[in-house]
Amino acid sequence: MNNFSDMLSQAKKMQEKMREVQENLKNIEVEGIAGGNLVRVVLKGNHEMKSIYVDAKAKKEKDEIINDLIIAAYNDARDKLKKKTSEEVAKATGIPNLPFDLKMPF
């Protein structure tokens, strides 16, 4: 029975640590770039978009191309954010490749 109590205690500690990590992740910002720096998108750790920058040179392009550049910059930022959050979670928990949005069952 003592082993179960220890496991439960460790799980609760991990849950608290994950809450702390999730709170800290909200402060992360990453920048995605597309078109050789013609378009930049900044995402916050909670995937909220903070800003979009479109260079004047890009604005001369067709709308379709500008849209593609914005999407590419967003996707670049999203990928960087996934990597950064995974790194931060691994650092905090000592467990590599643990998803940052892990929900404990209790």
GROMACS elastic network, one bead per residue, 0.5 to 0.9 nm:
[ bonds ]
;  ai    aj funct       b0    kb
    1     4     6  0.52732   500
    1     5     6  0.65266   500
    1     6     6  0.88212   500
    2     5     6  0.50775   500
    2     6     6  0.62103   500
    2     7     6  0.86144   500
    3     6     6  0.50205   500
    3     7     6  0.61134   500
    3     8     6  0.85505   500
    4     7     6  0.50264   500
    4     8     6  0.60888   500
    4     9     6  0.85107   500
    5     8     6  0.50481   500
    5     9     6  0.60661   500
    5    10     6  0.85645   500
    6     9     6  0.50459   500
    6    10     6  0.61279   500
    6    11     6  0.85263   500
    7    10     6  0.51006   500
    7    11     6  0.60769   500
    7    12     6  0.86015   500
    8    11     6  0.50405   500
    8    12     6  0.61837   500
    8    13     6  0.86243   500
    9    12     6  0.51597   500
    9    13     6  0.62544   500
    9    14     6  0.86682   500
   10    13     6  0.50323   500
   10    14     6  0.61742   500
   10    15     6  0.85889   500
   11    14     6  0.50130   500
   11    15     6  0.61361   500
   11    16     6  0.86819   500
   11   104     6  0.80410   500
   12    16     6  0.62356   500
   12    17     6  0.85583   500
   12   104     6  0.85596   500
   12   106     6  0.83043   500
   13    16     6  0.51465   500
   13    17     6  0.61633   500
   13    18     6  0.86092   500
   14    18     6  0.60837   500
   14    19     6  0.86164   500
   14    93     6  0.75327   500
   14   104     6  0.87127   500
   15    18     6  0.50645   500
   15    19     6  0.62687   500
   15    20     6  0.86907   500
   15   102     6  0.89307   500
   15   103     6  0.79587   500
   15   104     6  0.63375   500
   15   106     6  0.88455   500
   16    19     6  0.50914   500
   16    20     6  0.62992   500
   16    21     6  0.86424   500
   17    20     6  0.50781   500
   17    21     6  0.61520   500
   17    22     6  0.86148   500
   17    92     6  0.74614   500
   17    93     6  0.73414   500
   18    22     6  0.60127   500
   18    23     6  0.84899   500
   18    89     6  0.76926   500
   18    92     6  0.81888   500
   18    93     6  0.78496   500
   18   100     6  0.75922   500
   18   101     6  0.82666   500
   18   102     6  0.77499   500
   18   103     6  0.86624   500
   19    22     6  0.51083   500
   19    23     6  0.62043   500
   19    24     6  0.86664   500
   20    23     6  0.51335   500
   20    24     6  0.62528   500
   20    25     6  0.86243   500
   21    24     6  0.50318   500
   21    25     6  0.60463   500
   21    26     6  0.88656   500
   21    88     6  0.75347   500
   21    89     6  0.65376   500
   21    92     6  0.70172   500
   21    93     6  0.89050   500
   21   100     6  0.78647   500
   22    25     6  0.50377   500
   22    26     6  0.67221   500
   22    45     6  0.88126   500
   22    46     6  0.87582   500
   22    85     6  0.88957   500
   22    89     6  0.84184   500
   22   100     6  0.67857   500
   22   101     6  0.73476   500
   23    26     6  0.55989   500
   23    27     6  0.77091   500
   24    27     6  0.56874   500
   24    28     6  0.74122   500
   24    45     6  0.84440   500
   25    28     6  0.53620   500
   25    29     6  0.87902   500
   25    44     6  0.84048   500
   25    45     6  0.51125   500
   25    46     6  0.70971   500
   25    84     6  0.89827   500
   25    85     6  0.66815   500
   25    88     6  0.77834   500
   25    89     6  0.88393   500
   25   100     6  0.86238   500
   26    29     6  0.82025   500
   26    44     6  0.64305   500
   26    46     6  0.51505   500
   26    47     6  0.84811   500
   27    44     6  0.67027   500
   27    45     6  0.59197   500
   27    46     6  0.82113   500
   28    43     6  0.83290   500
   28    44     6  0.56682   500
   28    46     6  0.82678   500
   28    81     6  0.81920   500
   28    84     6  0.83532   500
   28    85     6  0.83529   500
   29    42     6  0.66410   500
   29    43     6  0.56137   500
   29    45     6  0.58639   500
   29    50     6  0.85271   500
   29    81     6  0.77195   500
   30    41     6  0.82673   500
   30    42     6  0.56169   500
   30    43     6  0.55017   500
   30    44     6  0.66157   500
   30    45     6  0.78568   500
   30    77     6  0.59502   500
   30    78     6  0.81864   500
   30    80     6  0.66323   500
   30    81     6  0.61230   500
   30    84     6  0.84306   500
   31    40     6  0.65509   500
   31    41     6  0.55617   500
   31    43     6  0.64622   500
   31    73     6  0.80867   500
   31    74     6  0.84315   500
   31    76     6  0.78340   500
   31    77     6  0.52676   500
   31    78     6  0.87631   500
   31    80     6  0.78146   500
   31    81     6  0.86335   500
   32    39     6  0.82406   500
   32    40     6  0.55409   500
   32    41     6  0.50982   500
   32    42     6  0.63183   500
   32    43     6  0.79571   500
   32    72     6  0.80212   500
   32    74     6  0.58522   500
   32    75     6  0.71731   500
   32    78     6  0.74810   500
   32    79     6  0.84960   500
   32    80     6  0.74524   500
   33    36     6  0.72164   500
   33    37     6  0.55282   500
   33    38     6  0.75404   500
   33    39     6  0.58247   500
   33    41     6  0.65923   500
   33    42     6  0.89630   500
   33    69     6  0.85059   500
   33    70     6  0.86225   500
   33    72     6  0.75010   500
   33    74     6  0.77452   500
   33    75     6  0.89601   500
   33    76     6  0.64434   500
   33    77     6  0.72946   500
   34    37     6  0.55744   500
   34    38     6  0.62633   500
   34    39     6  0.53053   500
   34    40     6  0.65427   500
   34    41     6  0.88032   500
   34    69     6  0.56380   500
   34    70     6  0.73060   500
   34    71     6  0.85961   500
   34    72     6  0.58174   500
   34    74     6  0.85519   500
   34    76     6  0.77293   500
   35    38     6  0.50983   500
   35    39     6  0.63551   500
   35    40     6  0.89826   500
   35    58     6  0.83807   500
   35    69     6  0.62801   500
   35    72     6  0.84301   500
   35    73     6  0.82722   500
   36    39     6  0.78309   500
   37    40     6  0.64501   500
   37    54     6  0.88129   500
   37    55     6  0.80255   500
   38    53     6  0.79029   500
   38    54     6  0.59725   500
   38    55     6  0.50166   500
   38    56     6  0.80999   500
   38    57     6  0.71941   500
   38    58     6  0.59596   500
   38    69     6  0.80183   500
   39    52     6  0.72888   500
   39    53     6  0.55401   500
   39    55     6  0.62553   500
   39    58     6  0.75372   500
   39    66     6  0.83182   500
   39    69     6  0.62853   500
   39    70     6  0.62572   500
   39    72     6  0.87327   500
   39    73     6  0.64193   500
   40    51     6  0.80580   500
   40    52     6  0.57348   500
   40    53     6  0.50591   500
   40    54     6  0.67187   500
   40    55     6  0.86731   500
   40    69     6  0.87880   500
   40    70     6  0.75201   500
   40    73     6  0.58156   500
   40    74     6  0.79140   500
   40    77     6  0.87038   500
   41    49     6  0.73636   500
   41    50     6  0.76358   500
   41    51     6  0.57346   500
   41    53     6  0.64215   500
   41    54     6  0.88800   500
   41    70     6  0.74145   500
   41    73     6  0.57206   500
   41    74     6  0.57266   500
   41    76     6  0.85808   500
   41    77     6  0.67121   500
   42    48     6  0.86993   500
   42    49     6  0.60265   500
   42    50     6  0.53651   500
   42    51     6  0.51907   500
   42    52     6  0.65276   500
   42    53     6  0.87210   500
   42    73     6  0.87946   500
   42    74     6  0.78823   500
   42    77     6  0.67955   500
   43    46     6  0.79130   500
   43    47     6  0.56691   500
   43    48     6  0.56560   500
   43    50     6  0.54834   500
   43    51     6  0.73534   500
   43    74     6  0.79439   500
   43    77     6  0.64051   500
   43    78     6  0.73396   500
   43    81     6  0.76549   500
   44    47     6  0.53229   500
   44    48     6  0.52714   500
   44    49     6  0.62388   500
   44    50     6  0.63866   500
   44    81     6  0.81289   500
   45    48     6  0.71966   500
   45    81     6  0.67802   500
   45    82     6  0.89771   500
   45    84     6  0.89296   500
   45    85     6  0.76270   500
   46    49     6  0.88065   500
   47    50     6  0.89673   500
   47    78     6  0.74530   500
   47    81     6  0.79598   500
   49    52     6  0.78963   500
   49    74     6  0.86419   500
   52    70     6  0.79585   500
   52    73     6  0.89755   500
   52    74     6  0.89365   500
   53    70     6  0.89226   500
   54    57     6  0.82252   500
   54    58     6  0.63852   500
   54    59     6  0.68984   500
   54    66     6  0.82443   500
   54    69     6  0.89603   500
   54    70     6  0.81637   500
   55    58     6  0.53512   500
   55    59     6  0.66067   500
   56    59     6  0.50731   500
   56    60     6  0.69322   500
   57    60     6  0.56178   500
   57    61     6  0.75307   500
   58    61     6  0.54611   500
   58    62     6  0.86237   500
   58    65     6  0.83297   500
   58    66     6  0.65515   500
   58    69     6  0.86917   500
   59    62     6  0.77563   500
   59    63     6  0.81075   500
   59    66     6  0.70019   500
   60    63     6  0.88040   500
   60    66     6  0.88907   500
   61    64     6  0.81076   500
   61    65     6  0.62615   500
   61    66     6  0.65122   500
   62    65     6  0.53973   500
   62    66     6  0.64795   500
   62    67     6  0.87442   500
   63    66     6  0.50547   500
   63    67     6  0.60545   500
   63    68     6  0.85537   500
   64    67     6  0.51432   500
   64    68     6  0.62309   500
   64    69     6  0.87135   500
   65    68     6  0.50250   500
   65    69     6  0.61900   500
   65    70     6  0.86509   500
   66    69     6  0.50688   500
   66    70     6  0.62052   500
   66    71     6  0.86219   500
   67    70     6  0.51319   500
   67    71     6  0.61807   500
   67    72     6  0.85448   500
   68    71     6  0.51144   500
   68    72     6  0.60514   500
   68    73     6  0.85722   500
   69    72     6  0.50001   500
   69    73     6  0.60604   500
   69    74     6  0.84898   500
   70    73     6  0.51206   500
   70    74     6  0.60913   500
   70    75     6  0.85491   500
   71    74     6  0.50685   500
   71    75     6  0.60861   500
   71    76     6  0.85293   500
   72    75     6  0.50843   500
   72    76     6  0.61010   500
   72    77     6  0.86177   500
   73    76     6  0.50276   500
   73    77     6  0.61946   500
   73    78     6  0.85675   500
   74    77     6  0.50779   500
   74    78     6  0.60676   500
   74    79     6  0.86031   500
   75    79     6  0.61176   500
   75    80     6  0.85422   500
   76    79     6  0.52279   500
   76    80     6  0.62297   500
   76    81     6  0.85901   500
   77    80     6  0.50535   500
   77    81     6  0.60215   500
   77    82     6  0.86190   500
   78    81     6  0.50073   500
   78    82     6  0.62112   500
   78    83     6  0.86790   500
   79    82     6  0.51547   500
   79    83     6  0.63300   500
   79    84     6  0.86288   500
   80    83     6  0.51434   500
   80    84     6  0.60603   500
   80    85     6  0.85598   500
   81    85     6  0.59679   500
   81    86     6  0.84048   500
   82    85     6  0.52787   500
   82    86     6  0.61187   500
   82    87     6  0.85973   500
   82   100     6  0.87145   500
   83    86     6  0.51924   500
   83    87     6  0.62099   500
   83    88     6  0.87088   500
   84    87     6  0.50901   500
   84    88     6  0.62106   500
   84    89     6  0.86562   500
   85    88     6  0.50324   500
   85    89     6  0.60866   500
   85    90     6  0.84710   500
   85    99     6  0.82464   500
   85   100     6  0.63459   500
   86    89     6  0.51618   500
   86    90     6  0.60625   500
   86    91     6  0.85108   500
   86    96     6  0.75990   500
   86    97     6  0.61223   500
   86    98     6  0.66724   500
   86    99     6  0.64733   500
   86   100     6  0.63312   500
   87    90     6  0.51270   500
   87    91     6  0.60885   500
   87    92     6  0.86341   500
   87    96     6  0.77259   500
   87    97     6  0.79710   500
   88    91     6  0.50476   500
   88    92     6  0.61662   500
   88    93     6  0.85723   500
   88   100     6  0.84443   500
   89    92     6  0.51463   500
   89    93     6  0.59713   500
   89    94     6  0.78054   500
   89    95     6  0.76056   500
   89    96     6  0.77292   500
   89    97     6  0.80975   500
   89    98     6  0.67453   500
   89    99     6  0.75364   500
   89   100     6  0.60108   500
   90    93     6  0.52888   500
   90    94     6  0.50536   500
   90    97     6  0.66699   500
   90    98     6  0.66751   500
   90   100     6  0.89642   500
   91    94     6  0.55021   500
   91    95     6  0.76159   500
   91    96     6  0.80254   500
   92    95     6  0.81437   500
   93    96     6  0.81137   500
   93    98     6  0.86167   500
   95    98     6  0.61995   500
   97   100     6  0.88875   500
   98   101     6  0.86839   500
   98   102     6  0.75176   500
   99   102     6  0.55498   500
  103   106     6  0.85772   500
